[in-house]
Amino acid sequence: MTASIRLQTEGRRCYFTGNTYPYRADIRTFGAHWDAERKAWWTGKRAEAEALIRKLMGITQTPGNGEPPRDGLDSVVAGRVEYLGNMYYLAGRVNTYNGKVYAVRSQNGLRVLLYYPDGSRQIWVSHGWAHVTRVYDRQQTIRELREYAPARGADAEQRTPEQIEADRAAEVTRIREIAEKVGVVLVEPMERRSFDPRGQGGVAIGGIVGSRKSGTWLLVITVGTPYYVSPRDCQDAEDRGMFNLRPGWRTPYEAVQIEEPPVQRAARE
């Protein structure tokens, strides 16, 4: 499993955080400096550092990256996310069946579409790198959010590194508590995986997904609300070049990898 690296900005410095040890030689060659007190590498070149992380993590360019959103400032958003230390809007699509807004995903569900806050560009990124910081309950556009932000204050759309880190720590604690309650061992470092299988329900937090044949076992940590994909939704997705959908119910959920559960191990032995 790929080790995760992120950037954390503090003043003029951008710190490489996460499991940087396997890539220390590359980071040193890049020209980063070692902060002995923080025990972390840092650089003042954020754009170059982001490019290095994408290279090390194997994040490749996807067709459509860098292009303006199709609807510009009137593009629908499903929430806000943090990606490599920056804030982006999570591209959304409106479900015609229930009127709710869902994130735009690639066909295999491994990538999500993000919009720059000013609506100038869009990028496809791995869902494991996009950390959702807020979900919008109703349909909103980039334009509406940009007009609303000044009234709430300049700092309303931004969260401090301390707040982001505190939320991450709380989420990690929550996941570990689920694993402890179920009696399974997490595979480190943890990496969230998103799924959007067909079917209405059938999964629950704390559930185990996997098979002896594949050798991969997953612990369900988040379950979304089941939603219905209509033929119209499928046609709209195809028109937008997003992915090919099939009509029917879907139940989104997130999971992390775990070691073979005791019950399955005992049955195998």
FENHUNOR-V306336 format. One record per backbone hydrogen bond with DSSP energy under -1.0 kcal/mol. CO is the residue of the C=O (numbers start at 1). NH is the residue of the N-H. Records with the same first field share a line. If there is no record, write none. Layout:
BEGIN
CO: NH, NH
END
This chain:
BEGIN
4: 19
6: 17
8: 15
10: 13
13: 10
14: 43
15: 8
17: 6
18: 20
20: 23
21: 24
23: 27
24: 28
25: 29
26: 30
27: 32
28: 31
33: 42
35: 39, 40
40: 35
41: 16
42: 33
43: 14
45: 49
46: 50
47: 51
48: 52
49: 53
50: 54
51: 55
52: 56
53: 57
54: 59
62: 65
64: 67
67: 122
69: 72
71: 74
72: 75
73: 143
75: 142
76: 92
78: 136
79: 90
80: 133, 134
81: 88
82: 131
83: 86
86: 83
88: 81
89: 115
90: 78
91: 104
93: 102
95: 99
100: 95
102: 93
104: 113
106: 109
110: 127
111: 106
112: 125
113: 91
114: 123
115: 89
116: 119
121: 116
122: 66
123: 114
125: 112
126: 129
131: 82
134: 80
140: 77
141: 145
142: 146
143: 147
144: 148
145: 149
149: 152
153: 156
160: 164
161: 165
162: 166
163: 167
164: 168
165: 169
166: 170
167: 171
168: 172
169: 173
170: 174
171: 175
172: 176
173: 177
174: 178
175: 179
176: 180
177: 181
178: 182
179: 183, 184
185: 259
193: 255
195: 253
197: 251
204: 207
207: 220
209: 218
211: 215
216: 211
217: 258
218: 209
219: 256
220: 206
222: 254
227: 250
229: 248
230: 234
231: 235
232: 236
233: 237
234: 238
235: 239
236: 240
237: 242
238: 241
248: 229
249: 199
250: 227
252: 224
253: 195
254: 221, 222
255: 193
256: 219
257: 187
261: 265
262: 266
263: 267
264: 268
265: 269
END
